[in-house]
Amino acid sequence: MTDIATSQELSASLMAYVKRFKLPSELPIQSPNSPEQLEAIASSILAFQQKQGIIAIAPAQFDNLIQQAVAQFGVENVETAIVDPTTQALVQDVHQWQQTLDNQVLDTLTAYVQQFQPEQLQDLSKTILSIVPLVDNVQLRKLDADSLIQRVTSQFDAKTAMEKLVGAELIAIAQKLSKSLQFGDLEALLNDTILGDSQSLLNQLNQPIENITEDFVNSKLAELLGNNALQIDIDVDAQQMMVKQVTFKLNVMQSSPMPTKSAEEIAAQIDDAANDFLADRKPNLDFANLFNRTS
Protein backbone atom coordinates (compact mmCIF):
# COMPACT_ATOMS: atom_id res chain seq x y z
CA MET A 1 0.00 0.00 0.00
CA THR A 2 1.34 3.45 -0.91
CA ASP A 3 1.78 6.25 1.61
CA ILE A 4 -1.04 8.15 -0.10
CA ALA A 5 -3.45 5.24 0.20
CA THR A 6 -2.44 4.63 3.82
CA SER A 7 -2.91 8.32 4.61
CA GLN A 8 -6.37 8.35 3.00
CA GLU A 9 -7.43 5.24 4.92
CA LEU A 10 -6.13 6.68 8.17
CA SER A 11 -8.05 9.93 7.55
CA ALA A 12 -11.24 7.95 6.95
CA SER A 13 -10.63 5.83 10.04
CA LEU A 14 -9.99 8.90 12.20
CA MET A 15 -13.24 10.45 11.02
CA ALA A 16 -15.11 7.20 11.65
CA TYR A 17 -13.63 6.83 15.13
CA VAL A 18 -14.63 10.34 16.21
CA LYS A 19 -18.10 9.92 14.73
CA ARG A 20 -18.61 6.63 16.58
CA PHE A 21 -16.92 7.33 19.91
CA LYS A 22 -16.43 11.12 20.00
CA LEU A 23 -13.26 12.33 21.68
CA PRO A 24 -12.20 10.91 25.06
CA SER A 25 -13.30 13.49 27.63
CA GLU A 26 -10.89 12.16 30.27
CA LEU A 27 -7.89 13.58 28.44
CA PRO A 28 -6.74 16.97 29.79
CA ILE A 29 -7.33 18.85 26.55
CA GLN A 30 -9.81 21.68 26.21
CA SER A 31 -10.72 21.93 22.53
CA PRO A 32 -13.35 19.41 21.34
CA ASN A 33 -11.29 18.79 18.20
CA SER A 34 -7.85 19.23 19.74
CA PRO A 35 -5.00 18.19 17.45
CA GLU A 36 -3.36 16.36 20.36
CA GLN A 37 -6.40 14.14 20.90
CA LEU A 38 -6.77 13.51 17.19
CA GLU A 39 -3.08 12.65 16.87
CA ALA A 40 -3.35 10.18 19.77
CA ILE A 41 -6.35 8.47 18.16
CA ALA A 42 -4.66 8.29 14.75
CA SER A 43 -1.53 6.88 16.37
CA SER A 44 -3.58 4.22 18.17
CA ILE A 45 -5.24 3.20 14.91
CA LEU A 46 -1.84 2.70 13.29
CA ALA A 47 -0.48 0.89 16.35
CA PHE A 48 -3.42 -1.53 16.29
CA GLN A 49 -3.02 -2.18 12.58
CA GLN A 50 0.69 -2.84 13.06
CA LYS A 51 -0.05 -5.18 15.96
CA GLN A 52 -2.57 -7.12 13.85
CA GLY A 53 -0.22 -7.29 10.86
CA ILE A 54 -2.66 -5.34 8.70
CA ILE A 55 -0.02 -2.81 7.67
CA ALA A 56 3.74 -2.40 8.00
CA ILE A 57 4.95 1.16 8.53
CA ALA A 58 8.49 2.31 9.14
CA PRO A 59 8.76 4.39 12.33
CA ALA A 60 9.84 7.41 10.30
CA GLN A 61 6.52 7.32 8.39
CA PHE A 62 4.28 7.48 11.44
CA ASP A 63 4.51 11.19 12.15
CA ASN A 64 3.87 12.20 8.54
CA LEU A 65 0.85 9.93 8.24
CA ILE A 66 -0.61 11.15 11.53
CA GLN A 67 -0.07 14.82 10.69
CA GLN A 68 -1.63 14.39 7.26
CA ALA A 69 -4.68 12.67 8.74
CA VAL A 70 -5.18 15.36 11.38
CA ALA A 71 -4.65 18.15 8.84
CA GLN A 72 -7.43 16.69 6.67
CA PHE A 73 -9.81 16.26 9.61
CA GLY A 74 -12.73 18.64 9.79
CA VAL A 75 -15.00 18.45 12.85
CA GLU A 76 -17.81 20.02 10.82
CA ASN A 77 -17.85 16.93 8.61
CA VAL A 78 -18.13 14.34 11.37
CA GLU A 79 -21.91 14.03 11.58
CA THR A 80 -22.41 13.77 7.82
CA ALA A 81 -19.44 11.48 7.15
CA ILE A 82 -20.33 8.21 5.41
CA VAL A 83 -18.44 5.29 6.96
CA ASP A 84 -18.07 2.02 5.08
CA PRO A 85 -18.52 -1.27 7.00
CA THR A 86 -14.81 -2.19 6.85
CA THR A 87 -13.72 1.10 8.41
CA GLN A 88 -16.52 0.88 10.97
CA ALA A 89 -15.34 -2.59 12.01
CA LEU A 90 -11.74 -1.38 12.24
CA VAL A 91 -12.46 1.53 14.58
CA GLN A 92 -14.69 -0.69 16.71
CA ASP A 93 -11.80 -3.13 17.08
CA VAL A 94 -9.37 -0.30 17.88
CA HIS A 95 -11.65 1.05 20.59
CA GLN A 96 -12.18 -2.41 22.07
CA TRP A 97 -8.43 -3.02 22.11
CA GLN A 98 -7.84 0.32 23.86
CA GLN A 99 -10.41 -0.52 26.53
CA THR A 100 -8.98 -4.01 27.03
CA LEU A 101 -5.44 -2.66 27.39
CA ASP A 102 -6.63 0.01 29.82
CA ASN A 103 -8.36 -2.61 31.94
CA GLN A 104 -5.38 -4.96 31.90
CA VAL A 105 -3.01 -2.23 33.01
CA LEU A 106 -5.42 -0.90 35.63
CA ASP A 107 -6.16 -4.36 37.03
CA THR A 108 -2.45 -5.24 37.19
CA LEU A 109 -1.75 -1.96 38.99
CA THR A 110 -4.53 -2.81 41.44
CA ALA A 111 -3.13 -6.29 42.06
CA TYR A 112 0.35 -4.86 42.56
CA VAL A 113 -0.87 -2.39 45.19
CA GLN A 114 -2.80 -5.14 46.99
CA GLN A 115 -0.01 -7.68 47.00
CA PHE A 116 2.94 -5.46 47.82
CA GLN A 117 1.34 -2.40 49.39
CA PRO A 118 4.04 0.05 48.33
CA GLU A 119 4.15 3.08 50.61
CA GLN A 120 3.83 5.21 47.54
CA LEU A 121 3.94 4.80 43.81
CA GLN A 122 6.91 7.05 43.22
CA ASP A 123 6.34 7.35 39.49
CA LEU A 124 2.95 6.11 38.39
CA SER A 125 3.68 6.82 34.72
CA LYS A 126 6.80 4.65 34.73
CA THR A 127 4.94 1.88 36.56
CA ILE A 128 2.20 1.92 33.95
CA LEU A 129 4.76 1.72 31.14
CA SER A 130 6.42 -1.22 32.93
CA ILE A 131 3.09 -3.06 32.98
CA VAL A 132 2.25 -2.72 29.28
CA PRO A 133 4.83 -5.27 27.98
CA LEU A 134 3.63 -7.74 30.62
CA VAL A 135 0.06 -7.72 29.30
CA ASP A 136 0.33 -6.89 25.57
CA ASN A 137 2.93 -7.27 22.83
CA VAL A 138 2.05 -3.96 21.17
CA GLN A 139 4.63 -1.24 20.58
CA LEU A 140 3.15 2.14 21.42
CA ARG A 141 4.45 5.52 20.37
CA LYS A 142 4.65 8.42 22.78
CA LEU A 143 1.25 9.74 21.70
CA ASP A 144 -0.42 6.42 22.53
CA ALA A 145 1.58 5.95 25.72
CA ASP A 146 0.71 9.42 27.03
CA SER A 147 -2.95 8.84 26.24
CA LEU A 148 -2.92 5.45 27.98
CA ILE A 149 -1.22 6.91 31.05
CA GLN A 150 -3.83 9.67 31.25
CA ARG A 151 -6.71 7.22 30.96
CA VAL A 152 -5.38 4.77 33.54
CA THR A 153 -4.28 7.48 35.97
CA SER A 154 -7.72 9.08 35.84
CA GLN A 155 -9.33 5.77 36.87
CA PHE A 156 -6.81 4.57 39.45
CA ASP A 157 -7.27 5.17 43.17
CA ALA A 158 -4.87 3.47 45.58
CA LYS A 159 -7.38 3.38 48.45
CA THR A 160 -10.23 1.74 46.54
CA ALA A 161 -7.73 -0.60 44.84
CA MET A 162 -7.25 -2.37 48.18
CA GLU A 163 -10.92 -3.37 48.21
CA LYS A 164 -11.15 -4.86 44.71
CA LEU A 165 -11.14 -8.57 44.03
CA VAL A 166 -8.26 -9.74 41.83
CA GLY A 167 -7.65 -13.18 40.36
CA ALA A 168 -4.63 -15.45 40.43
CA GLU A 169 -3.56 -14.48 36.91
CA LEU A 170 -3.37 -10.80 37.84
CA ILE A 171 -1.48 -11.62 41.02
CA ALA A 172 1.07 -13.55 38.97
CA ILE A 173 1.58 -10.55 36.66
CA ALA A 174 1.85 -8.22 39.67
CA GLN A 175 4.57 -10.46 41.08
CA LYS A 176 6.49 -10.20 37.81
CA LEU A 177 6.09 -6.43 37.95
CA SER A 178 7.40 -6.27 41.50
CA LYS A 179 10.35 -8.45 40.59
CA SER A 180 11.29 -6.26 37.62
CA LEU A 181 10.94 -3.04 39.61
CA GLN A 182 13.51 -4.30 42.12
CA PHE A 183 16.12 -4.03 39.36
CA GLY A 184 15.38 -0.37 38.67
CA ASP A 185 19.03 0.66 39.04
CA LEU A 186 20.14 -1.93 36.49
CA GLU A 187 17.39 -0.83 34.09
CA ALA A 188 18.51 2.79 34.40
CA LEU A 189 22.09 1.81 33.68
CA LEU A 190 20.99 -0.26 30.68
CA ASN A 191 18.91 2.65 29.37
CA ASP A 192 21.82 5.05 29.62
CA THR A 193 24.17 2.60 27.91
CA ILE A 194 21.80 2.07 24.99
CA LEU A 195 21.09 5.78 24.63
CA GLY A 196 24.83 6.35 24.47
CA ASP A 197 25.19 3.79 21.67
CA SER A 198 22.19 5.29 19.87
CA GLN A 199 23.68 8.77 20.08
CA SER A 200 26.98 7.41 18.77
CA LEU A 201 25.24 5.92 15.73
CA LEU A 202 23.29 9.15 15.26
CA ASN A 203 26.55 11.09 15.15
CA GLN A 204 28.16 8.60 12.77
CA LEU A 205 25.27 8.12 10.36
CA ASN A 206 23.59 11.52 10.82
CA GLN A 207 20.24 9.83 11.29
CA PRO A 208 18.40 8.36 14.29
CA ILE A 209 17.92 4.64 14.86
CA GLU A 210 14.44 3.83 13.56
CA ASN A 211 13.72 1.05 16.01
CA ILE A 212 15.45 -0.52 19.00
CA THR A 213 15.10 -4.30 18.91
CA GLU A 214 14.99 -6.81 21.74
CA ASP A 215 18.10 -8.49 20.33
CA PHE A 216 20.00 -5.21 20.58
CA VAL A 217 18.82 -4.59 24.16
CA ASN A 218 19.61 -8.19 25.12
CA SER A 219 23.16 -7.88 23.80
CA LYS A 220 23.73 -4.71 25.84
CA LEU A 221 22.30 -6.33 28.96
CA ALA A 222 24.65 -9.30 28.45
CA GLU A 223 27.59 -6.89 28.26
CA LEU A 224 26.59 -5.28 31.55
CA LEU A 225 26.05 -8.62 33.27
CA GLY A 226 29.48 -9.69 32.07
CA ASN A 227 31.05 -6.82 33.99
CA ASN A 228 32.52 -8.42 37.11
CA ALA A 229 32.44 -5.12 38.98
CA LEU A 230 28.63 -5.09 38.99
CA GLN A 231 28.12 -8.64 40.37
CA ILE A 232 24.38 -8.71 39.61
CA ASP A 233 22.32 -11.73 40.60
CA ILE A 234 19.40 -11.69 38.18
CA ASP A 235 17.67 -14.80 36.88
CA VAL A 236 16.77 -15.52 33.25
CA ASP A 237 13.07 -14.67 33.64
CA ALA A 238 13.90 -11.27 35.13
CA GLN A 239 16.38 -10.62 32.32
CA GLN A 240 13.74 -11.41 29.70
CA MET A 241 11.24 -9.10 31.37
CA MET A 242 13.80 -6.31 31.52
CA VAL A 243 14.64 -6.71 27.84
CA LYS A 244 10.95 -6.42 26.86
CA GLN A 245 10.33 -3.46 29.15
CA VAL A 246 13.45 -1.53 28.16
CA THR A 247 12.81 -2.16 24.45
CA PHE A 248 9.23 -0.95 24.84
CA LYS A 249 10.11 2.16 26.85
CA LEU A 250 13.03 3.21 24.67
CA ASN A 251 10.94 2.94 21.51
CA VAL A 252 8.29 5.08 23.19
CA MET A 253 11.04 7.59 23.93
CA GLN A 254 12.50 7.31 20.42
CA SER A 255 9.11 8.19 18.93
CA SER A 256 9.34 11.70 20.35
CA PRO A 257 12.04 14.29 19.62
CA MET A 258 15.12 13.59 21.71
CA PRO A 259 17.41 16.35 22.90
CA THR A 260 20.77 16.25 21.16
CA LYS A 261 23.70 15.57 23.48
CA SER A 262 27.39 15.58 22.78
CA ALA A 263 29.41 12.38 22.97
CA GLU A 264 31.08 13.74 26.11
CA GLU A 265 27.72 14.37 27.79
CA ILE A 266 26.49 10.88 26.92
CA ALA A 267 29.71 9.29 28.24
CA ALA A 268 29.46 11.28 31.46
CA GLN A 269 25.81 10.26 31.86
CA ILE A 270 26.69 6.58 31.54
CA ASP A 271 29.64 6.90 33.95
CA ASP A 272 27.43 8.65 36.51
CA ALA A 273 24.75 5.97 36.18
CA ALA A 274 27.32 3.19 36.66
CA ASN A 275 28.85 4.91 39.69
CA ASP A 276 25.42 5.49 41.24
CA PHE A 277 24.53 1.86 40.62
CA LEU A 278 27.69 0.61 42.34
CA ALA A 279 27.26 3.05 45.23
CA ASP A 280 23.74 1.77 45.86
CA ARG A 281 24.92 -1.82 46.12
CA LYS A 282 25.70 -1.96 49.84
CA PRO A 283 27.37 -5.05 51.35
CA ASN A 284 24.27 -5.86 53.39
CA LEU A 285 22.06 -6.22 50.30
CA ASP A 286 21.26 -9.93 50.10
CA PHE A 287 20.42 -10.73 46.47
CA ALA A 288 20.05 -14.41 47.28
CA ASN A 289 16.90 -13.62 49.28
CA LEU A 290 15.73 -10.71 47.17
CA PHE A 291 12.53 -12.42 45.97
CA ASN A 292 11.68 -14.45 49.09
CA ARG A 293 9.16 -11.90 50.23
CA THR A 294 5.78 -13.37 50.99
CA SER A 295 2.61 -11.59 50.11
C-alpha positions as CSV (number, residue, x, y, z in Angstrom):
1,M,0.0,0.0,0.0
2,T,1.3,3.5,-0.9
3,D,1.8,6.3,1.6
4,I,-1.0,8.2,-0.1
5,A,-3.4,5.2,0.2
6,T,-2.4,4.6,3.8
7,S,-2.9,8.3,4.6
8,Q,-6.4,8.3,3.0
9,E,-7.4,5.2,4.9
10,L,-6.1,6.7,8.2
11,S,-8.0,9.9,7.6
12,A,-11.2,7.9,6.9
13,S,-10.6,5.8,10.0
14,L,-10.0,8.9,12.2
15,M,-13.2,10.5,11.0
16,A,-15.1,7.2,11.7
17,Y,-13.6,6.8,15.1
18,V,-14.6,10.3,16.2
19,K,-18.1,9.9,14.7
20,R,-18.6,6.6,16.6
21,F,-16.9,7.3,19.9
22,K,-16.4,11.1,20.0
23,L,-13.3,12.3,21.7
24,P,-12.2,10.9,25.1
25,S,-13.3,13.5,27.6
26,E,-10.9,12.2,30.3
27,L,-7.9,13.6,28.4
28,P,-6.7,17.0,29.8
29,I,-7.3,18.9,26.5
30,Q,-9.8,21.7,26.2
31,S,-10.7,21.9,22.5
32,P,-13.4,19.4,21.3
33,N,-11.3,18.8,18.2
34,S,-7.9,19.2,19.7
35,P,-5.0,18.2,17.4
36,E,-3.4,16.4,20.4
37,Q,-6.4,14.1,20.9
38,L,-6.8,13.5,17.2
39,E,-3.1,12.6,16.9
40,A,-3.3,10.2,19.8
41,I,-6.3,8.5,18.2
42,A,-4.7,8.3,14.8
43,S,-1.5,6.9,16.4
44,S,-3.6,4.2,18.2
45,I,-5.2,3.2,14.9
46,L,-1.8,2.7,13.3
47,A,-0.5,0.9,16.4
48,F,-3.4,-1.5,16.3
49,Q,-3.0,-2.2,12.6
50,Q,0.7,-2.8,13.1
51,K,-0.1,-5.2,16.0
52,Q,-2.6,-7.1,13.8
53,G,-0.2,-7.3,10.9
54,I,-2.7,-5.3,8.7
55,I,0.0,-2.8,7.7
56,A,3.7,-2.4,8.0
57,I,4.9,1.2,8.5
58,A,8.5,2.3,9.1
59,P,8.8,4.4,12.3
60,A,9.8,7.4,10.3
61,Q,6.5,7.3,8.4
62,F,4.3,7.5,11.4
63,D,4.5,11.2,12.1
64,N,3.9,12.2,8.5
65,L,0.8,9.9,8.2
66,I,-0.6,11.2,11.5
67,Q,-0.1,14.8,10.7
68,Q,-1.6,14.4,7.3
69,A,-4.7,12.7,8.7
70,V,-5.2,15.4,11.4
71,A,-4.7,18.1,8.8
72,Q,-7.4,16.7,6.7
73,F,-9.8,16.3,9.6
74,G,-12.7,18.6,9.8
75,V,-15.0,18.4,12.9
76,E,-17.8,20.0,10.8
77,N,-17.8,16.9,8.6
78,V,-18.1,14.3,11.4
79,E,-21.9,14.0,11.6
80,T,-22.4,13.8,7.8
81,A,-19.4,11.5,7.1
82,I,-20.3,8.2,5.4
83,V,-18.4,5.3,7.0
84,D,-18.1,2.0,5.1
85,P,-18.5,-1.3,7.0
86,T,-14.8,-2.2,6.9
87,T,-13.7,1.1,8.4
88,Q,-16.5,0.9,11.0
89,A,-15.3,-2.6,12.0
90,L,-11.7,-1.4,12.2
91,V,-12.5,1.5,14.6
92,Q,-14.7,-0.7,16.7
93,D,-11.8,-3.1,17.1
94,V,-9.4,-0.3,17.9
95,H,-11.7,1.0,20.6
96,Q,-12.2,-2.4,22.1
97,W,-8.4,-3.0,22.1
98,Q,-7.8,0.3,23.9
99,Q,-10.4,-0.5,26.5
100,T,-9.0,-4.0,27.0
101,L,-5.4,-2.7,27.4
102,D,-6.6,0.0,29.8
103,N,-8.4,-2.6,31.9
104,Q,-5.4,-5.0,31.9
105,V,-3.0,-2.2,33.0
106,L,-5.4,-0.9,35.6
107,D,-6.2,-4.4,37.0
108,T,-2.5,-5.2,37.2
109,L,-1.8,-2.0,39.0
110,T,-4.5,-2.8,41.4
111,A,-3.1,-6.3,42.1
112,Y,0.4,-4.9,42.6
113,V,-0.9,-2.4,45.2
114,Q,-2.8,-5.1,47.0
115,Q,0.0,-7.7,47.0
116,F,2.9,-5.5,47.8
117,Q,1.3,-2.4,49.4
118,P,4.0,0.1,48.3
119,E,4.2,3.1,50.6
120,Q,3.8,5.2,47.5
121,L,3.9,4.8,43.8
122,Q,6.9,7.1,43.2
123,D,6.3,7.3,39.5
124,L,3.0,6.1,38.4
125,S,3.7,6.8,34.7
126,K,6.8,4.6,34.7
127,T,4.9,1.9,36.6
128,I,2.2,1.9,33.9
129,L,4.8,1.7,31.1
130,S,6.4,-1.2,32.9
131,I,3.1,-3.1,33.0
132,V,2.3,-2.7,29.3
133,P,4.8,-5.3,28.0
134,L,3.6,-7.7,30.6
135,V,0.1,-7.7,29.3
136,D,0.3,-6.9,25.6
137,N,2.9,-7.3,22.8
138,V,2.1,-4.0,21.2
139,Q,4.6,-1.2,20.6
140,L,3.2,2.1,21.4
141,R,4.4,5.5,20.4
142,K,4.6,8.4,22.8
143,L,1.3,9.7,21.7
144,D,-0.4,6.4,22.5
145,A,1.6,5.9,25.7
146,D,0.7,9.4,27.0
147,S,-3.0,8.8,26.2
148,L,-2.9,5.4,28.0
149,I,-1.2,6.9,31.0
150,Q,-3.8,9.7,31.3
151,R,-6.7,7.2,31.0
152,V,-5.4,4.8,33.5
153,T,-4.3,7.5,36.0
154,S,-7.7,9.1,35.8
155,Q,-9.3,5.8,36.9
156,F,-6.8,4.6,39.5
157,D,-7.3,5.2,43.2
158,A,-4.9,3.5,45.6
159,K,-7.4,3.4,48.4
160,T,-10.2,1.7,46.5
161,A,-7.7,-0.6,44.8
162,M,-7.3,-2.4,48.2
163,E,-10.9,-3.4,48.2
164,K,-11.1,-4.9,44.7
165,L,-11.1,-8.6,44.0
166,V,-8.3,-9.7,41.8
167,G,-7.7,-13.2,40.4
168,A,-4.6,-15.4,40.4
169,E,-3.6,-14.5,36.9
170,L,-3.4,-10.8,37.8
171,I,-1.5,-11.6,41.0
172,A,1.1,-13.5,39.0
173,I,1.6,-10.5,36.7
174,A,1.9,-8.2,39.7
175,Q,4.6,-10.5,41.1
176,K,6.5,-10.2,37.8
177,L,6.1,-6.4,37.9
178,S,7.4,-6.3,41.5
179,K,10.4,-8.4,40.6
180,S,11.3,-6.3,37.6
181,L,10.9,-3.0,39.6
182,Q,13.5,-4.3,42.1
183,F,16.1,-4.0,39.4
184,G,15.4,-0.4,38.7
185,D,19.0,0.7,39.0
186,L,20.1,-1.9,36.5
187,E,17.4,-0.8,34.1
188,A,18.5,2.8,34.4
189,L,22.1,1.8,33.7
190,L,21.0,-0.3,30.7
191,N,18.9,2.7,29.4
192,D,21.8,5.1,29.6
193,T,24.2,2.6,27.9
194,I,21.8,2.1,25.0
195,L,21.1,5.8,24.6
196,G,24.8,6.3,24.5
197,D,25.2,3.8,21.7
198,S,22.2,5.3,19.9
199,Q,23.7,8.8,20.1
200,S,27.0,7.4,18.8
201,L,25.2,5.9,15.7
202,L,23.3,9.2,15.3
203,N,26.6,11.1,15.2
204,Q,28.2,8.6,12.8
205,L,25.3,8.1,10.4
206,N,23.6,11.5,10.8
207,Q,20.2,9.8,11.3
208,P,18.4,8.4,14.3
209,I,17.9,4.6,14.9
210,E,14.4,3.8,13.6
211,N,13.7,1.0,16.0
212,I,15.5,-0.5,19.0
213,T,15.1,-4.3,18.9
214,E,15.0,-6.8,21.7
215,D,18.1,-8.5,20.3
216,F,20.0,-5.2,20.6
217,V,18.8,-4.6,24.2
218,N,19.6,-8.2,25.1
219,S,23.2,-7.9,23.8
220,K,23.7,-4.7,25.8
221,L,22.3,-6.3,29.0
222,A,24.7,-9.3,28.5
223,E,27.6,-6.9,28.3
224,L,26.6,-5.3,31.6
225,L,26.1,-8.6,33.3
226,G,29.5,-9.7,32.1
227,N,31.0,-6.8,34.0
228,N,32.5,-8.4,37.1
229,A,32.4,-5.1,39.0
230,L,28.6,-5.1,39.0
231,Q,28.1,-8.6,40.4
232,I,24.4,-8.7,39.6
233,D,22.3,-11.7,40.6
234,I,19.4,-11.7,38.2
235,D,17.7,-14.8,36.9
236,V,16.8,-15.5,33.3
237,D,13.1,-14.7,33.6
238,A,13.9,-11.3,35.1
239,Q,16.4,-10.6,32.3
240,Q,13.7,-11.4,29.7
241,M,11.2,-9.1,31.4
242,M,13.8,-6.3,31.5
243,V,14.6,-6.7,27.8
244,K,11.0,-6.4,26.9
245,Q,10.3,-3.5,29.1
246,V,13.4,-1.5,28.2
247,T,12.8,-2.2,24.5
248,F,9.2,-0.9,24.8
249,K,10.1,2.2,26.9
250,L,13.0,3.2,24.7
251,N,10.9,2.9,21.5
252,V,8.3,5.1,23.2
253,M,11.0,7.6,23.9
254,Q,12.5,7.3,20.4
255,S,9.1,8.2,18.9
256,S,9.3,11.7,20.4
257,P,12.0,14.3,19.6
258,M,15.1,13.6,21.7
259,P,17.4,16.4,22.9
260,T,20.8,16.3,21.2
261,K,23.7,15.6,23.5
262,S,27.4,15.6,22.8
263,A,29.4,12.4,23.0
264,E,31.1,13.7,26.1
265,E,27.7,14.4,27.8
266,I,26.5,10.9,26.9
267,A,29.7,9.3,28.2
268,A,29.5,11.3,31.5
269,Q,25.8,10.3,31.9
270,I,26.7,6.6,31.5
271,D,29.6,6.9,33.9
272,D,27.4,8.6,36.5
273,A,24.8,6.0,36.2
274,A,27.3,3.2,36.7
275,N,28.8,4.9,39.7
276,D,25.4,5.5,41.2
277,F,24.5,1.9,40.6
278,L,27.7,0.6,42.3
279,A,27.3,3.1,45.2
280,D,23.7,1.8,45.9
281,R,24.9,-1.8,46.1
282,K,25.7,-2.0,49.8
283,P,27.4,-5.0,51.3
284,N,24.3,-5.9,53.4
285,L,22.1,-6.2,50.3
286,D,21.3,-9.9,50.1
287,F,20.4,-10.7,46.5
288,A,20.0,-14.4,47.3
289,N,16.9,-13.6,49.3
290,L,15.7,-10.7,47.2
291,F,12.5,-12.4,46.0
292,N,11.7,-14.5,49.1
293,R,9.2,-11.9,50.2
294,T,5.8,-13.4,51.0
295,S,2.6,-11.6,50.1
